[in-house]
Amino acid sequence: MRDAAGPDAAARAELGGTPVFYNVHSRVLLELHGIRKRFGGVTALRDGNLAVATGEVHLLMGENGAGKSTLMKIVAGMIHADAGEILWRGARVSFRNPAEA
């Protein structure tokens, strides 16, 4: 069961993403909000959002070209997002390489 949105839901809505809902029984570890990536004239990922809490397992699925691999490469520090934010345990982070991720 999910509770009301966290206190910063309005700020997340400004990023164009859906607010992250917090489960009282788990802690959100990783949050992605409004992640965007372009390669030349091609938008590979537009408005990527994800929240992963302790003990959760997620499946990322979609059609070819939907941005699944791009999103995971950004989380892994292999490529850099053009826009959006990554939060780890509520703190904004930026990875320059896979070792930092």
Protein Blocks (a to p, Z undefined) as FASTA:
>chain_A
ZZdddfklmmmmmnopacddddfkbccfbdcehiacdehjbcfbghiacdddehiacddd
ddehilmmmmmmmmnomaccfbdcddeehiacddfbfklZZ
